[in-house]
Amino acid sequence: MPTADKWHALGAVNIRSKGVPEFPSLPNFPTESIPTTKVVLGVYRLTFNNGHIYIGKAKNLRLRFGKYRTPTSGTEQGYVVRYILLDAGGATVEVIPESSETTRHALEKAEQTVAIKAGLPLLNTGGRSRGHYLKFEHHLVHDFIECLEMALKSYGDWDGTPSTFGTVIKRLIPDKEGSAEFVAMVMDLRRIAGDVKQQSLQQAVTLEHAIRAKMAFDSYIQIKARAFFVDEIAKGNIKPAEPRAEKPKGGATNAAESEPVRLGH
């Protein structure tokens, strides 16, 4: 399905103040199949300033571009494209107006196939650049940090005052080599989580960020778990296992060797 002669160049997507992508105006494109209307259906191609390409389709191109300008909660695609625009410093956008859903789908797939076969840096599934940006984990960062905050409050280690969060983390983390870097990492992740919640994030969030957020949550739970078991042992509620006896030659197993920790009653 040849489409080269159907693309309409709209112009540049520029990054305005405060990191807001500004899309060019979208004409109504009156044709035989599309009446003059504010709703423009069709296929679009974003060629980012760093060379990456994204091809998609939409029932309402104005609405789609608006979501890339200001993503709404829960639309990961909107966040991803917005971050790519910010990282690349802008893009150019082209569209093919088309009212038929079947034809839009066919056009989208045809253009993606052409780009894949040509080895272009396409960000869509199957493209050479797939995964460069689209391993997106900003929701995980937000959720793990939110879980950390909830746990801190539930266990009485933090009263929820935003300005005291950093002090609480410093107090909980043992003062040893690397602790300052760990605290700085947690504070940066909390900033990212806050930006996600406020829909004001202006950086790409990778799987590494998500792993670090989980590590921060896990570290706190381990601290609380260790304190709990030490306290329970001191109270006599938990009896440590007896020392293991040496294995007799021949592989026989001593019963005490596999005796588990027993909870007191």
N, C-alpha and C positions, 0 to 999 in steps of 0.2 A: 504493500500500500504506500505509494510515493506521497510524501508529505512536505518535501522541501519548499514547494511553492505556496504552501498554505500557512506557513508561519507568519504572524504579524509581530514585528518588533515594537514593544511598548517603550523601551528605554531602560534607564539605569535605576537600580534600587540603591539609594544612598542612605548612609547612616547619619542620622541627625543627632542633635544634642541628647545627652543621657542615654545614648545607645539605642535609639529607636529607628528601625528600618523604615524608610519612606518609599513606598512603591509609586511608580508613575500612574497617571490617571488611565482608566480603562474605558475605551469607547464602547458604545452600545452594540456595534457591529451588526447593523440590520442586514439580513440576507434573506434568501428565499426560505431557509429553514429556521431562521431565528428572527422573530419580529423585534422591532425596536422596543427595548425594555431595559430596565436598570439591572436585571438579573442576566449575567452573561455566563453561559455554560461552555465548557470546553476543556482543552488540554493545555498545559503550560510547561515551559522549560526555563529553569533557572540556571544560568551559567555564572557561577560565582567568580569573583575576582582572583581567586587562587587556582582556578582551572577546573574545579569540581563541578559536576552537572547533576541536576535533579529534575526528573520528568514526572509529572503527575496530572491528574484530572480532577475536575470539581463541578458540582452542580451549580455553584455560584462562585465565580472567580474572585469577585470583589470581597466576598465573605472570607474566602480562603486566604487571600493576601492580607486581609485584616487580622486573621489569626496568626499569621507569621509576624505581623507587626506587633501585636499584643496577644501572646498566647493565653488561652483560658485553661483553667484547672483541669487536669486529666487528659489533655491532648498532647501526648508526647511528641507527635510529629511537628506540631507547632513550635514547641520549645527547641527541638533539634534544628529545624530550618532557621529559626531566628538566631541561634547560636552560631550556625555556620555563616550566616550573613555577617554577624558581628566579627567573627574570627577572620573572615575573608575580606572584610572592609567593604562589602557590597556585592552587587551582581547585576546582570542584565536579564531581562525577562521577555519572553516571547509567548504568544498564545495562538491556538487554533480554535476559533469559535465552533462549537458543534452542539446541537440540541439533542441529538439521539444518544441515549446512554450506551447502546450497543456500539455505535460508531466511535464514541469517546473512548470506550474501553479498548477497541481495536487500534485506534490511533496511538493511544498511550503505549500499548505493548509493542506496536510496530516501531515507534521511536526509540524505546528502550532497547529493543533487539538490534537496531541499527547501531546504537551507541556501544552496546556490548561487543558486537562483531568488529567494530572499528577499534576496540581497545581503549575507548575514551574513559576518563576518570568518573564514571557514573556512580552515584551514591545509592541508587536503587538496588534491589535484590538482583544478584547476578552480575552487577557492575564491578569494575576493577577497584573502585574506591569504597565499596560496601564495607562497613566496619571502621573506616577512618574516623567517622563521627557517630555513626548510628548505634554504637554500643553505649546506649545512653542509660544512666543509672541515677538520675537526679532524684527520682522518687524514693529509691532505696536509701540514699544519703539522708533525705528528709525523715524517712520513717525510723531509721536506726537512731538518729539524734533525738527524735521525739520520744522514742522508747527510753533512751538514756535519761532524758529530762524527767519522764514520768517515774522511772525507777528511783532517781535521786530524791524526788518528792515523796514517793511512797515509803521509802526507808528512812525518811526524816533527815536526810543529809543536805537538803536544799529547800528553801522556803518558796522558791519560784521567782524570787526577785532577779530580773535579768542582769543587773549590774554585779551581782555576787556570784554568778555562775563560774567565772574564771577562778575566783578565790577558792570556791568549793573543790574544783577539779585539782588545783594545786595542793590543797590540803589532803586530798584522798590519795594522790599518786606519791609513792615513796620517793624521797629525795635521793636520787642516785643518777649516774650517768645516763643521759638520754631523756630524763624526766621532763626537762624544760621543753625539749623538742616535741614530746608527746602532748604536753599541755597546749603548746602552740598549734599542733595539728588538730586537736579537738576543738579549739576555739575557731579555727578556720573552717572546719566542717560545720560548726554551728552557724557560722555566718552564711555558708552556702545554703544550709537548710532553711534559714530565715529568708534568704532571697527567693528560694523556691516557693515558700509559703506566700510571700508577697508578690510573686510573679514578676520579680525584678532581676532575676539572675542574668548576668552578662558574661558568662564563661561556660565553656563546655565542661561537663561533668563526666568523668570516665569511670570504668569499672574499678580502677584503683581507688578512687574516692569512696566508692561504695564499700570496698573491702576495709578501708581504714575506718569508716564509720561503724562498721560491724565490730571491728577490733576494739574500738573505744567502748562500745556497749558491753562487749564480752569481758573486757578488762574490769569494768566496774562490777559486773555480776560475779566474777571470780573473787574480787576483793570481799564482797559481801558473803559469798559462799564460804570462803576461808574463815572469816570472822565467826560465822554461824557455827561451823564445825568445832572450832577451838572452844567456843563458849559451851556447846553441848557436851564436849568431852570433859570440860572443867566441872560441869554440873553432874556428870555421871550418867547422862542420858545416852551417850554413845560410848560403847566399849571397844577400844582398838583391838584388832586381831592379835592373837598371841604370836610371838616370833616363829618364823618358819624353821622347821627342822631340816637338816640336810637330807637330800635324797639318798636312800640306800642304793648301793650298787645294784645294777640289774633293772633300774627304772621303776621300782616300787614307789608308790606315793604315800607319804604320811598324811593322815587325816587332818592333822593340824595345819598342814601346808595350805590347804584350800579353804580353811575356815574363814568365812566372811566377817566383815564388821557387823556387829549386832546392835540394833537399837534397843535401849532399855525400855521397860514398861512402867 
